[in-house]
């Protein structure tokens, strides 16, 4: 089910141009190449018509929060050459519906879920599904994700599952208002990412660090994010 949004097609194009410029500037300030950062358009509650404006404007990665919403919109989208990701919390009873329908599942937060994705991947496609491990970097009770200090042990368990391939980490940090606070939490995630990437773990490649959303993607890029997940800054404020 989709909702009405407060922006028209031209504003989506204008927003994308502004965001692209800000990402380029952040990359330049951090001494990074623009190609190191993927801009994901988060499509929760967005009508297919507006999503297609973004896709036709060059977006090559989309993220959807809900299984049923993605499946309901998928056939109306211009998805050739587009990486499709599920970024919301995934319940194990929905794994059957989404495996094989997206390219990456970015919210693995339990061994049980990783195992279910692995088993369904081998059964349905015979190939591995790319996943990211979700880190609860702020140790917030209201958020999903594993504790940072348990990551190495967690990877040790799920790396044995033949039907998944761990591509990296993702995090939704606490709501912070000051730039230096945002950058500090992103720096903490970056250090965790670099540390675990330096360890040789079979079936773990650690090439994606997904952090930064509409309110903080610039700070995330400055601190090493390789993928920012931007929704309202592209499509406008949601009206529920």
Buried (B, 14 or more C-beta within 10 A) or exposed (E): EBEEBEBEBEBBBEBBEEBBEBBEBBBEEBEBEBEEBBBBBBBBBBBBEBBBBBBEBEBBBBBBBBBEBBBBBBEEBBBEEBBBBBBBBBEBEBBBBBBBEBEBBBBBBBEEBBBBBBBBBBEBEEEBBBBBBBBBBBEEEEBBBBEBEEBEEBBEEBBEBEBBBBBBBBBBBBEBEEEEBBBBBBBBBBEBBEEBBEEEBEBBEBEBBBBBBBBBBBBBBBBBBBBBBBBBBBBBEBEE
